[in-house]
Amino acid sequence: MGAKEKMHSIGQPVPELSVADVERAQQHYRDALGFEIGWLYPGKEIGAVLRPGVTIFFRKRKPPFEPAIHWVFAEDIDASYQELNSSGANIVDPLEKKPWGLRQFTVKDLDGNLFYFHHD
């Protein structure tokens, strides 16, 4: 049996981001990035936010911690940029065509995690 024959369908990975304060991160992702607050465990050490097709977990950690980097494909990069810009997301690199050919912009959250939104 070849490797392809053994493969079964698996779900999309869910990132878990280190944050200083889970509730603060959830509120920021709701207000600036358009997510809904999913759940928050008692003790407020772990929680989640949701958007159609996307779930992100947050885990409380003591800074300093290594920020995570995520590459996010945006079907309509202009609409995504407008939405996030108008909602107050911290856009640290504006939308532009990069030398490697992607149209891209970068969002940084309150804990330093980066999201590179791109389209070919």
N, C-alpha and C positions, 0 to 999 in steps of 0.2 A: 504494500500500500504506500502510495506517495504522500508527501507532506500535505498536499492540498486535499487529499481524500480524508485526512484525519481532522481537518479544521472544522470547527463548529462556530456558529454565530455567537458573538459575544456583544455585550452592550458597550456603549460609549463610556470612556473613562470619566470619572468625576474627580476634579482636582480638589485637594485639601490645602488651603492657604493658611500660613501662619499669620496671625494678627495679634495685636496687643489687647484688643477688646472686641469680642465677638458681636455684641449688640451694636456697637458703634459701626463696625464693618457692615453689618446687615443693613443698618439705616442708610449708610453711605451708598451701598450698592442699589438699594431701593430708590433713593432720591436722585442720585447722579447717573446711575447706569441702567435704570429701568427694570430692575429685578423685583420680584416679590419675596417677602420674607417667608421661608418655608417652615422652619422649626428651630427651636432653641432648647437644648437639654437643660434640665435643672442643674444649677451650679454655673450655668452660662460659660462652660468650657468649650462647647462645640455647638455649631448651628449650621444652617444652610440658607441659601437664596436660590430662587428659581426664575427662569425665563423659558419660553417655549424651546425645547430641545437642549437646554443647558441647566445643569445643577452645579453649584459650587459649595463645598463645605469650608467652614472656617474653624480653626482650632486655636484657642488662646495659648500663646507662647510668651515667654519673657524676652523682650528685645535685648540685644540685637539678634536678629535672625536673618537668614539669607532670603531675599525676596524671590518670588517665583516669576518666571517668564512664560507667557502663553502667546501662541500665534493663533489668531482668530480669522477665519475666512469670512469676509462680508460680501454677500451676493450683490448688494447695492452699496458700495463703499461711500458714495456721496451722501445717501440717505442716512447711513450709520453715523458718518461724521457730523452731519447736521443735528441728528437726534442727540448724540452725546455732547456735542458742543453747546446746544441750547439747554440741556438739562444740568449743566455745570460740572461735567466730568473734567478731571484734571488732565487736559491734553498737553503732553509735554513735547510732542513733535507733531506739527501740523500735517494735514493731508498733502502729500506730494508724491510724485513718481520718483522712486529711488533708482540709483545707478544699476541695481540688479534687476530692474524691470517691473517691480511691484509698485502699485499705488498703495500707499501705506500711511497710517498715523498711529501714534502711541498714546495710551492712557496709563496713568500711574494712580494707584489707589492710595489710601491714607497710610498704609503700611509699607509702601514701596514696591508692591507687586506690579508688574508691567504687563500690559496687553497690547500686542502689535496687531492692529486690525489691518488686513491687506486684501487686495484683489489684483488679479493678473492684469 
